[in-house]
Amino acid sequence: MTDTVTLSIKQAEKLSLAVLEAGGFSHEHASAIMRSVIAAQIDECHSHGLYRLIGCVQTARNGGLDTHVLPEIMDQAPAITRINAHKGCSLLSFEKGLPFLIEKARHCGISVLAINNSFHFSALWPEVEQISAHGLVGMAMTPTHAFVAPAGGTKPLLGTNPIAFSWPRPGKNPYTFDFATSVIARGEIELHRRAGKEIPEDWAIDENGQPTTDATKALAGAMLTFGGHKGSALSTMIGLLAGPLIGDVLGHETHAASEDRPGNPHHGEIIIAFAPETFLGEEAQKHLDHAEELFERIIEQGARLPSQRRFEARERSRKNGVTIPKALHDELSILAEAV
């Protein structure tokens, strides 16, 4: 008996929608969430793929988010769009706000989409790649719950606070990166716990502030920032930009929903778009071509561009489908049949 299950992309999409709609999500919300987790799964980022559906359903069942509410869009300023997600998932808010972000960036050269009061769980690269697909430069940042100790500290205070960036390369895959400011994404530690595997010693500390390779103790303790004080400072910056700057909370003021209480898992996200043609006019293409020299020089040294492995995985998945652990498939199938 095999330990894995391979699904076509259409089968994975159908399963995802079934899980979410059985979990109480409206079709509109379920569709937006499905598109994000499928994008991650196709890229073989298992920590943000189909596995994340379980957390979405659990949060909904625990009363931690509104599964039907529609985002409220506010035209804040010529270059700023604000969206109140009203405790709904951030992904539908992003999809509703993207046309405003693009139009304002082309008009002003730069545009900001501020999403407030949202439940956010997803990878950021599908969002910034949607921006670069329009020929714009995209950035996105969001805080998370307090899982990470600041450099020199021993208690959770910062979030994993990811940042993503995508630069358009017409005819080629965009230059994209998306990473947490912690050493590793929290989902990776959870996947190690589920698999009964140890984690590297530099990922986290236990409740006593001591290094640990035990994933369970790591989840109960605190994760570490990458690069020590540098990652800590970058994480703090993200918390400020996607928090107080857009009128939202700091990560340590949020809490996951549980069976005992709905918690407060809602916070902000900031997305920024830059329009090269508005900045540079007729010279835009010349300078985009100039940027290609940098990418070529990186590759000439034998180095790889960020996301290269993801793009290779994307091609494999489009050809062969997506493969997930059988235990995960079984768990999702049960959720899909739940009423």
Sequence and secondary structure as in RCSB ss.txt:
>XXXX:A:sequence
MTDTVTLSIKQAEKLSLAVLEAGGFSHEHASAIMRSVIAAQIDECHSHGLYRLIGCVQTARNGGLDTHVLPEIMD
QAPAITRINAHKGCSLLSFEKGLPFLIEKARHCGISVLAINNSFHFSALWPEVEQISAHGLVGMAMTPTHAFVAP
AGGTKPLLGTNPIAFSWPRPGKNPYTFDFATSVIARGEIELHRRAGKEIPEDWAIDENGQPTTDATKALAGAMLT
FGGHKGSALSTMIGLLAGPLIGDVLGHETHAASEDRPGNPHHGEIIIAFAPETFLGEEAQKHLDHAEELFERIIE
QGARLPSQRRFEARERSRKNGVTIPKALHDELSILAEAV
>XXXX:A:secstr
  SEEEE HHHHHHHHHHHHHHTT  HHHHHHHHHHHHHHHHTT GGGTTTHHHHHHHHHHTT S SS   EEEE
EETTEEEEE TTSBHHHHHHHHHHHHHHHHHHHSEEEEEEEEEE  S SHHHHHHHHTTT EEEEE   SS B  
TT  S  B    EEEEE  TTS  EEEEE SBSS HHHHHHHHHHT    TTSEE TTS B   HHHHHHSEE B
TTTHHHHHHHHHHHHHTTGGGT   GGG B   SS   B EEEEEEEEE HHHHHGGGHHHHHHHHHHHHHHHHH
TT   TTHHHHHHHHHHHHH EEEEHHHHHHHHHHHH  
